[in-house]
Amino acid sequence: MVKEEVEADVEIKSPASKFHTFVGRLQRVPKATRYVQGCDLLEGDWGTVGSIVLWKLLFDEEARVSKDRIEAMDFEKKVIQWRVLEGPLKTQYKSLLKTMKVSPKHGGPGSTVKWNVKYERIDENVAHPERLLQFLVEVTKQVDGYLLSEE
């Protein structure tokens, strides 16, 4: 199968550095959104490349888990990348790589969060991960709302 990708841009009101720093501290994300109910460190150190985390998620109103390895964590470029190792998504995709990049808006307040999901489906009958992309957009909006309420 061919590797494919889907992307979405989310306009947020939070500054790029504040949003990226908050999400980079993975263990804090469950405070900001009902969709992420927990994040446990399984290997390595929080926020470091190679670390493995177990996300406890509420996806389509169903409890799920996803075991992910941090592939990239660049605070200067405001990029975080996770590779899905285990969980329901691995039954449909041979590989799945989620990338979040936060950029300040040019000429105004706020930022843009770009989500990119690169994946390889196990066969052509598996849907593209549009629902996962929408989930990431919703999480982004809730985290932004949480950060704005803290100000």
Secondary structure, 3 states (H helix, E strand, C coil): CCCEEEEEEEEECCCHHHHHHHHHCHHHHHHCCCCEEEEEEEECCCCCCCCEEEEEEEECCEEEEEEEEEEEEECCCCEEEEEEEECHHHHCEEEEEEEEEEEECCCCCCEEEEEEEEEEECCCCCCCCHHHHHHHHHHHHHHHHHHHHHC
